[in-house]
Amino acid sequence: MLKTMYNKAIDWGFDKPNPAQGVKKFKEQSRDRFLQADELPRFFQSLAEEPNADFRDYFLVALLTGARRANVLAMRWEQINFARGTWTIPITKNGESPAIPALKINLLILTR
């Protein structure tokens, strides 16, 4: 990250060399971790007890739709079609505009 910050500063006119140039990145190993069936009741109970309603609702929408964080944060009311039960994301990271089934979102919103 430091290397990227210095490169951006150089683009903006910083006139010194990047001290992070040549530093090799640490090789990261990705891992997949999914909640197991026996963990789900405790997870949803903890989420239901979350005092911050905005966080709780954001997390539920993200989980129930599988949408990316940026798309959920940019979600607007006009993108939700209650009659069809869909949420149309204007433009996604891959350039598409999918209609996400939002029946569970409708239930979430209506129960608030």
N, CA, C and O of each residue as an XYZ file, in Angstrom:
448
protein
N       0.829     -1.178      0.000
C       0.000      0.000      0.000
C       0.884      1.256      0.000
O       0.579      2.241     -0.673
N       1.955      1.206      0.745
C       2.858      2.346      0.813
C       3.449      2.652     -0.561
O       3.585      3.813     -0.947
N       3.792      1.608     -1.282
C       4.334      1.770     -2.635
C       3.317      2.484     -3.533
O       3.680      3.380     -4.295
N       2.075      2.092     -3.442
C       1.005      2.712     -4.234
C       0.817      4.173     -3.845
O       0.612      5.029     -4.705
N       0.887      4.452     -2.547
C       0.725      5.839     -2.091
C       1.848      6.727     -2.634
O       1.596      7.843     -3.089
N       3.073      6.234     -2.584
C       4.182      7.017     -3.129
C       4.056      7.190     -4.632
O       4.339      8.272     -5.146
N       3.640      6.160     -5.347
C       3.446      6.286     -6.797
C       2.403      7.351     -7.115
O       2.574      8.127     -8.056
N       1.330      7.392     -6.342
C       0.293      8.413     -6.556
C       0.846      9.801     -6.253
O       0.556     10.757     -6.972
N       1.649      9.916     -5.178
C       2.262     11.202     -4.836
C       3.193     11.669     -5.951
O       3.239     12.859     -6.263
N       3.929     10.746     -6.547
C       4.820     11.089     -7.671
C       3.992     11.569     -8.856
O       4.378     12.519     -9.537
N       2.848     10.916     -9.111
C       1.941     11.377    -10.181
C       1.469     12.800     -9.922
O       1.251     13.565    -10.861
N       1.309     13.159     -8.645
C       0.820     14.482     -8.267
C       1.942     15.515     -8.138
O       1.687     16.669     -7.795
N       3.179     15.102     -8.413
C       4.264     16.070     -8.399
C       5.318     15.892     -7.333
O       6.248     16.696     -7.268
N       5.222     14.894     -6.506
C       6.252     14.610     -5.500
C       7.542     14.291     -6.247
O       7.555     13.418     -7.115
N       8.626     14.989     -5.919
C       9.831     14.889     -6.744
C      10.935     14.006     -6.171
O      12.094     14.150     -6.560
N      10.611     13.115     -5.276
C      11.587     12.182     -4.714
C      11.278     10.769     -5.229
O      10.145     10.487     -5.620
N      12.277      9.887     -5.231
C      12.002      8.512     -5.666
C      11.155      7.767     -4.623
O      11.127      8.126     -3.446
N      10.487      6.749     -5.083
C       9.642      5.936     -4.218
C      10.524      5.029     -3.363
O      11.179      4.134     -3.898
N      10.556      5.243     -2.034
C      11.406      4.408     -1.182
C      10.923      2.961     -1.075
O      11.678      2.086     -0.652
N       9.683      2.708     -1.450
C       9.148      1.355     -1.381
C       9.369      0.591     -2.688
O       9.010     -0.583     -2.783
N       9.950      1.235     -3.682
C      10.216      0.584     -4.965
C      11.177     -0.584     -4.738
O      12.186     -0.431     -4.049
N      10.878     -1.714     -5.298
C      11.741     -2.878     -5.161
C      11.404     -3.775     -3.983
O      11.928     -4.884     -3.890
N      10.546     -3.325     -3.087
C      10.132     -4.166     -1.965
C       9.117     -5.175     -2.486
O       8.101     -4.803     -3.073
N       9.396     -6.435     -2.270
C       8.521     -7.481     -2.771
C       7.287     -7.613     -1.892
O       7.356     -7.501     -0.668
N       6.167     -7.853     -2.541
C       4.920     -8.032     -1.803
C       4.927     -9.367     -1.073
O       5.493    -10.354     -1.543
N       4.286     -9.370      0.083
C       4.114    -10.596      0.843
C       3.088    -11.451      0.123
O       1.991    -10.981     -0.181
N       3.427    -12.688     -0.148
C       2.502    -13.571     -0.847
C       1.382    -13.993      0.095
O       1.619    -14.610      1.133
N       0.176    -13.653     -0.284
C      -0.984    -13.997      0.526
C      -1.633    -15.259     -0.008
O      -1.623    -15.524     -1.210
N      -2.185    -16.015      0.888
C      -2.885    -17.226      0.504
C      -4.357    -17.045      0.856
O      -4.711    -16.851      2.019
N      -5.203    -17.111     -0.158
C      -6.627    -16.914      0.103
C      -7.214    -18.153      0.778
O      -6.774    -19.282      0.560
N      -8.220    -17.895      1.600
C      -8.901    -18.978      2.301
C     -10.396    -18.784      2.149
O     -10.883    -17.655      2.094
N     -11.103    -19.863      2.084
C     -12.559    -19.822      2.077
C     -13.052    -20.339      3.421
O     -12.637    -21.396      3.895
N     -13.938    -19.571      4.014
C     -14.519    -19.989      5.290
C     -16.010    -19.734      5.217
O     -16.441    -18.609      4.967
N     -16.784    -20.756      5.428
C     -18.229    -20.639      5.398
C     -18.786    -21.051      6.747
O     -18.225    -21.906      7.432
N     -19.893    -20.436      7.118
C     -20.560    -20.846      8.349
C     -21.118    -22.253      8.162
O     -21.672    -22.584      7.114
N     -20.965    -23.050      9.172
C     -21.511    -24.400      9.150
C     -22.956    -24.353      9.642
O     -23.365    -23.397     10.301
N     -23.714    -25.380      9.322
C     -25.136    -25.417      9.666
C     -25.367    -25.220     11.164
O     -26.318    -24.547     11.562
N     -24.512    -25.796     11.984
C     -24.705    -25.666     13.429
C     -24.338    -24.270     13.945
O     -24.692    -23.927     15.073
N     -23.639    -23.463     13.147
C     -23.264    -22.103     13.549
C     -24.316    -21.062     13.182
O     -24.342    -19.978     13.766
N     -25.183    -21.377     12.221
C     -26.151    -20.407     11.714
C     -27.112    -19.863     12.769
O     -27.311    -18.649     12.815
N     -27.717    -20.693     13.618
C     -28.637    -20.122     14.612
C     -27.964    -19.089     15.518
O     -28.541    -18.033     15.778
N     -26.767    -19.376     15.997
C     -26.060    -18.412     16.859
C     -25.716    -17.148     16.091
O     -25.821    -16.044     16.624
N     -25.301    -17.311     14.822
C     -24.950    -16.156     14.014
C     -26.147    -15.227     13.846
O     -26.043    -14.027     14.102
N     -27.293    -15.781     13.412
C     -28.470    -14.945     13.185
C     -29.030    -14.383     14.496
O     -29.596    -13.290     14.501
N     -28.881    -15.100     15.584
C     -29.298    -14.579     16.884
C     -28.441    -13.375     17.262
O     -28.962    -12.358     17.721
N     -27.135    -13.489     17.070
C     -26.230    -12.372     17.368
C     -26.527    -11.179     16.477
O     -26.501    -10.034     16.929
N     -26.810    -11.451     15.211
C     -27.125    -10.361     14.286
C     -28.436     -9.682     14.687
O     -28.545     -8.458     14.605
N     -29.419    -10.451     15.115
C     -30.699     -9.880     15.553
C     -30.518     -9.003     16.794
O     -31.266     -8.045     16.991
N     -29.539     -9.323     17.619
C     -29.286     -8.546     18.836
C     -28.366     -7.354     18.603
O     -28.086     -6.600     19.535
N     -27.894     -7.172     17.376
C     -27.014     -6.041     17.060
C     -27.755     -4.730     17.307
O     -28.812     -4.510     16.717
N     -27.229     -3.853     18.163
C     -27.920     -2.605     18.478
C     -27.922     -1.585     17.340
O     -28.805     -0.728     17.290
N     -26.964     -1.660     16.439
C     -26.891     -0.714     15.328
C     -27.751     -1.236     14.182
O     -27.350     -2.160     13.475
N     -28.931     -0.647     13.995
C     -29.872     -1.118     12.979
C     -29.308     -0.979     11.572
O     -29.570     -1.827     10.719
N     -28.537      0.077     11.314
C     -27.962      0.259      9.979
C     -26.999     -0.873      9.647
O     -27.043     -1.433      8.552
N     -26.135     -1.206     10.592
C     -25.196     -2.299     10.377
C     -25.940     -3.615     10.172
O     -25.632     -4.378      9.256
N     -26.915     -3.871     11.028
C     -27.682     -5.119     10.944
C     -28.361     -5.245      9.580
O     -28.293     -6.299      8.947
N     -29.021     -4.164      9.125
C     -29.725     -4.215      7.848
C     -28.755     -4.344      6.675
O     -29.017     -5.085      5.728
N     -27.632     -3.619      6.741
C     -26.631     -3.722      5.684
C     -26.144     -5.167      5.571
O     -26.051     -5.718      4.475
N     -25.837     -5.765      6.708
C     -25.298     -7.111      6.714
C     -26.322     -8.110      6.174
O     -25.971     -9.007      5.407
N     -27.573     -7.957      6.568
C     -28.615     -8.856      6.069
C     -28.801     -8.720      4.556
O     -28.917     -9.724      3.854
N     -28.829     -7.484      4.052
C     -28.983     -7.284      2.609
C     -27.803     -7.897      1.868
O     -27.989     -8.563      0.849
N     -26.603     -7.681      2.366
C     -25.415     -8.241      1.718
C     -25.476     -9.769      1.716
O     -25.181    -10.399      0.700
N     -25.851    -10.357      2.831
C     -25.928    -11.818      2.916
C     -27.030    -12.401      2.043
O     -26.820    -13.395      1.348
N     -28.197    -11.784      2.080
C     -29.350    -12.346      1.373
C     -29.298    -12.146     -0.131
O     -29.956    -12.878     -0.871
N     -28.528    -11.168     -0.600
C     -28.426    -10.929     -2.042
C     -27.120    -11.433     -2.632
O     -27.052    -11.729     -3.825
N     -26.085    -11.534     -1.813
C     -24.778    -11.927     -2.330
C     -24.096    -10.812     -3.097
O     -23.113    -11.051     -3.798
N     -24.606     -9.594     -2.973
C     -24.049     -8.457     -3.708
C     -22.751     -7.968     -3.059
O     -22.494     -8.205     -1.879
N     -21.962     -7.293     -3.852
C     -20.707     -6.727     -3.351
C     -20.985     -5.567     -2.394
O     -22.021     -4.906     -2.463
N     -20.024     -5.351     -1.506
C     -20.142     -4.297     -0.489
C     -20.461     -2.943     -1.113
O     -21.375     -2.254     -0.659
N     -19.718     -2.553     -2.150
C     -19.922     -1.242     -2.778
C     -21.329     -1.121     -3.352
O     -21.944     -0.059     -3.265
N     -21.847     -2.213     -3.943
C     -23.196     -2.170     -4.499
C     -24.251     -2.023     -3.419
O     -25.214     -1.276     -3.592
N     -24.085     -2.718     -2.315
C     -25.052     -2.614     -1.219
C     -25.015     -1.208     -0.627
O     -26.061     -0.628     -0.337
N     -23.812     -0.660     -0.449
C     -23.697      0.688      0.113
C     -24.276      1.753     -0.817
O     -24.735      2.799     -0.358
N     -24.255      1.484     -2.132
C     -24.775      2.450     -3.108
C     -26.244      2.210     -3.441
O     -26.811      2.930     -4.263
N     -26.868      1.215     -2.821
C     -28.266      0.870     -3.107
C     -29.191      2.069     -2.855
O     -29.041      2.785     -1.865
N     -30.146      2.273     -3.765
C     -31.121      3.358     -3.655
C     -32.529      2.790     -3.799
O     -32.734      1.760     -4.441
N     -33.498      3.480     -3.192
C     -34.891      3.021     -3.222
C     -35.401      2.849     -4.642
O     -36.129      1.894     -4.917
N     -35.042      3.742     -5.548
C     -35.554      3.669     -6.921
C     -35.039      2.444     -7.679
O     -35.557      2.127     -8.750
N     -34.043      1.759     -7.151
C     -33.507      0.555     -7.787
C     -34.289     -0.702     -7.388
O     -34.094     -1.770     -7.968
N     -35.167     -0.569     -6.404
C     -35.932     -1.720     -5.925
C     -37.317     -1.703     -6.553
O     -38.043     -0.714     -6.454
N     -37.674     -2.806     -7.200
C     -38.987     -2.965     -7.801
C     -39.782     -3.898     -6.884
O     -39.606     -5.116     -6.919
N     -40.653     -3.315     -6.068
C     -41.408     -4.102     -5.094
C     -42.409     -5.031     -5.777
O     -42.682     -6.119     -5.270
N     -42.959     -4.619     -6.917
C     -43.938     -5.455     -7.622
C     -43.286     -6.743     -8.129
O     -43.877     -7.819     -8.038
N     -42.089     -6.632     -8.656
C     -41.376     -7.809     -9.173
C     -40.521     -8.490     -8.110
O     -40.113     -9.640     -8.276
N     -40.257     -7.792     -7.040
C     -39.386     -8.349     -6.006
C     -37.940     -8.426     -6.442
O     -37.247     -9.403     -6.154
N     -37.475     -7.378     -7.148
C     -36.089     -7.368     -7.621
C     -35.388     -6.073     -7.250
O     -36.018     -5.040     -7.024
N     -34.081     -6.157     -7.196
C     -33.207     -5.003     -7.006
C     -32.297     -4.958     -8.218
O     -31.519     -5.886     -8.435
N     -32.376     -3.904     -9.010
C     -31.537     -3.773    -10.196
C     -30.344     -2.895     -9.864
O     -30.492     -1.707     -9.574
N     -29.170     -3.485     -9.908
C     -27.938     -2.751     -9.658
C     -27.581     -2.037    -10.963
O     -27.466     -2.694    -11.997
N     -27.401     -0.698    -10.945
C     -27.156      0.030    -12.187
C     -25.958     -0.492    -12.983
O     -26.115     -0.859    -14.147
N     -24.799     -0.533    -12.399
C     -23.615     -1.050    -13.081
C     -22.752     -1.758    -12.045
O     -22.408     -1.183    -11.013
N     -22.409     -3.001    -12.327
C     -21.569     -3.753    -11.410
C     -20.110     -3.649    -11.825
O     -19.779     -3.022    -12.831
N     -19.254     -4.265    -11.045
C     -17.814     -4.242    -11.291
C     -17.473     -4.814    -12.666
O     -16.521     -4.364    -13.303
N     -18.240     -5.799    -13.127
C     -17.952     -6.395    -14.430
C     -18.738     -5.751    -15.571
O     -18.762     -6.280    -16.682
N     -19.378     -4.614    -15.303
C     -20.049     -3.851    -16.350
C     -21.477     -4.265    -16.645
O     -22.102     -3.698    -17.542
N     -22.007     -5.221    -15.928
C     -23.381     -5.670    -16.154
C     -24.348     -4.916    -15.245
O     -23.933     -4.209    -14.326
N     -25.629     -5.077    -15.514
C     -26.662     -4.466    -14.692
C     -27.686     -5.536    -14.323
O     -28.770     -5.578    -14.905
N     -27.359     -6.393    -13.371
C     -28.243     -7.513    -13.058
C     -29.447     -7.109    -12.202
O     -29.415     -6.121    -11.469
N     -30.501     -7.907    -12.324
C     -31.663     -7.762    -11.438
C     -31.547     -8.865    -10.397
O     -31.656    -10.047    -10.723
N     -31.326     -8.482     -9.157
C     -31.149     -9.421     -8.057
C     -32.506     -9.702     -7.419
O     -33.213     -8.763     -7.054
N     -32.885    -10.968     -7.274
C     -34.137    -11.254     -6.569
C     -34.075    -10.669     -5.160
O     -33.153    -10.947     -4.393
N     -35.072     -9.858     -4.841
C     -35.027     -9.129     -3.573
C     -36.235     -9.432     -2.692
O     -36.621     -8.607     -1.864
N     -36.825    -10.593     -2.862
C     -38.002    -10.919     -2.063
C     -37.701    -10.833     -0.574
O     -38.523    -10.346      0.201
N     -36.536    -11.301     -0.175
C     -36.177    -11.267      1.233
C     -35.917     -9.836      1.687
O     -36.148     -9.500      2.849
N     -35.436     -8.989      0.772
C     -35.241     -7.576      1.106
C     -36.594     -6.937      1.362
O     -36.745     -6.157      2.302
N     -37.586     -7.262      0.528
C     -38.930     -6.727      0.742
C     -39.427     -7.092      2.134
O     -39.974     -6.243      2.838
N     -39.244     -8.332      2.532
C     -39.684     -8.765      3.855
C     -38.915     -8.018      4.940
O     -39.493     -7.617      5.950
N     -37.621     -7.832      4.734
C     -36.798     -7.108      5.710
C     -37.294     -5.683      5.874
O     -37.453     -5.203      6.997
N     -37.539     -5.006      4.763
C     -37.963     -3.604      4.801
C     -39.364     -3.478      5.416
O     -39.629     -2.578      6.214
N     -40.244     -4.391      5.028
C     -41.621     -4.299      5.514
C     -41.747     -4.626      7.000
O     -42.715     -4.214      7.640
N     -40.792     -5.354      7.550
C     -40.885     -5.716      8.953
C     -40.265     -4.660      9.860
O     -40.300     -4.824     11.079
N     -39.705     -3.596      9.323
C     -39.060     -2.551     10.142
C     -40.074     -1.577     10.632
O     -39.728     -0.628     11.336
